[in-house]
């Protein structure tokens, strides 16, 4: 009986259920792949299923981290997939036109142009949402639709292939025995956490998401905050576009980053951030992205038919969301779970939305 309060406190942590589901998904692979957790050293590089999950999940983590801040302000960004395609197409197109594709200066300039295009897309989204007052889902839908066409125009409707070793490093290279993309993700996540949790920026973002008008009245420049988060989200998507095109050494304006915006939103929700805005969790988003990528790996490992893998994926996501719901757990596990949940700090779903105004007053 003495362990019951501890267990209850543990299950009330907003990262408990996402981490639990992640562990379960990893364990499901063991019967089908006995050496699933094995990590081997080959040619000075670490290889293994766990390394591959983080490697292939790196673009999703980046996009999801940027999406977290947008959702925290009460917005949404459906254009990240198109930004991924535009960035990769512009970068690879510029590199392919160079006589020496291995020239570091040319590669850096191409990457700069690609990221600049991503920033411009973010500024456009932020302008429409913050300055023009257009609903985020409509404002970002513009680039989601038109962006693919822009990427196709850049590539002339073709798949552009390149052969550049410096560019290959970003998404397919290794450094210190690990994939280089892991270090890029680690830096972006660390910088984001430092800016949002070690400075007042995170508080400002949460305040805007909780009540933008109240934030404006107390002196917070909510319009600038909104523009900033859309630019940051687009920049993260741009870096993800560099990773994806670098890993394949090609730019596909039609398929690069296709539907990544939906996976990113799912990762944010699984991580415990409310779609209504307000409080957010970068750590939860990272775990959510790993859950999505591990689920994709598990689907192929256990041999789920291709035509049903999306249904299987949707079922697992629904289960995760239900486990995070205090009302669902109260009905399944009894009234005690609801009572304990009410006494805890709100971290997910409707509880986060209800707590946002109270959080602002206390602050």
FENRAPE-V845953 format. One record per residue. N is the residue number from 1. BURIAL is 1 if it has 9 or more other ideal C-beta (glycine too) atoms within 8 Angstrom, else 0. Layout:
BEGIN
{{N;BURIAL} {N;BURIAL}}
END
This chain:
BEGIN
{{1;0} {2;0} {3;0} {4;0} {5;0} {6;0} {7;0} {8;1} {9;1} {10;0} {11;0} {12;1} {13;0} {14;1} {15;1} {16;1} {17;1} {18;1} {19;1} {20;1} {21;1} {22;1} {23;0} {24;0} {25;1} {26;1} {27;0} {28;1} {29;1} {30;1} {31;0} {32;1} {33;0} {34;0} {35;0} {36;1} {37;1} {38;0} {39;1} {40;0} {41;0} {42;0} {43;0} {44;0} {45;1} {46;1} {47;1} {48;1} {49;1} {50;1} {51;1} {52;1} {53;1} {54;1} {55;1} {56;1} {57;1} {58;1} {59;1} {60;1} {61;1} {62;1} {63;1} {64;1} {65;1} {66;1} {67;1} {68;1} {69;1} {70;1} {71;1} {72;1} {73;1} {74;1} {75;1} {76;1} {77;1} {78;1} {79;1} {80;1} {81;1} {82;1} {83;1} {84;1} {85;1} {86;1} {87;1} {88;1} {89;1} {90;1} {91;1} {92;1} {93;1} {94;1} {95;1} {96;1} {97;0} {98;1} {99;0} {100;0} {101;1} {102;1} {103;1} {104;0} {105;0} {106;1} {107;1} {108;0} {109;1} {110;1} {111;1} {112;0} {113;1} {114;1} {115;1} {116;0} {117;1} {118;1} {119;1} {120;0} {121;1} {122;1} {123;1} {124;1} {125;1} {126;1} {127;1} {128;1} {129;1} {130;1} {131;1} {132;0} {133;0} {134;0} {135;0} {136;1} {137;0} {138;0} {139;1} {140;1} {141;1} {142;1} {143;1} {144;1} {145;1} {146;1} {147;1} {148;1} {149;0} {150;1} {151;1} {152;1} {153;0} {154;1} {155;1} {156;0} {157;0} {158;0} {159;0} {160;1} {161;0} {162;1} {163;0} {164;1} {165;0} {166;1} {167;1} {168;1} {169;1} {170;1} {171;1} {172;1} {173;1} {174;1} {175;0} {176;0} {177;0} {178;1} {179;1} {180;1} {181;1} {182;1} {183;1} {184;1} {185;1} {186;0} {187;0} {188;1} {189;1} {190;0} {191;0} {192;1} {193;1} {194;1} {195;1} {196;1} {197;0} {198;0} {199;0} {200;0} {201;0} {202;1} {203;0} {204;1} {205;1} {206;1} {207;1} {208;1} {209;1} {210;1} {211;1} {212;1} {213;0} {214;1} {215;1} {216;1} {217;0} {218;0} {219;0} {220;1} {221;0} {222;1} {223;1} {224;0} {225;1} {226;1} {227;1} {228;1} {229;1} {230;1} {231;1} {232;1} {233;1} {234;1} {235;1} {236;1} {237;1} {238;1} {239;1} {240;1} {241;1} {242;1} {243;1} {244;1} {245;1} {246;1} {247;1} {248;1} {249;1} {250;1} {251;1} {252;1} {253;1} {254;1} {255;0} {256;1} {257;1} {258;0} {259;0} {260;1} {261;1} {262;0} {263;1} {264;1} {265;1} {266;1} {267;1} {268;1} {269;1} {270;1} {271;1} {272;1} {273;1} {274;1} {275;1} {276;1} {277;1} {278;1} {279;1} {280;1} {281;1} {282;1} {283;1} {284;1} {285;1} {286;1} {287;1} {288;1} {289;1} {290;1} {291;1} {292;1} {293;1} {294;1} {295;1} {296;1} {297;1} {298;1} {299;1} {300;0} {301;1} {302;1} {303;0} {304;1} {305;0} {306;0} {307;0} {308;0} {309;1} {310;0} {311;0} {312;1} {313;1} {314;0} {315;0} {316;1} {317;1} {318;0} {319;1} {320;1} {321;1} {322;0} {323;1} {324;1} {325;1} {326;1} {327;0} {328;1} {329;1} {330;1} {331;0} {332;0} {333;0} {334;0} {335;0} {336;0} {337;1} {338;1} {339;0} {340;1} {341;1} {342;0} {343;0} {344;1} {345;0} {346;1} {347;1} {348;1} {349;1} {350;0} {351;1} {352;1} {353;1} {354;1} {355;1} {356;1} {357;1} {358;0} {359;1} {360;1} {361;0} {362;0} {363;0}}
END
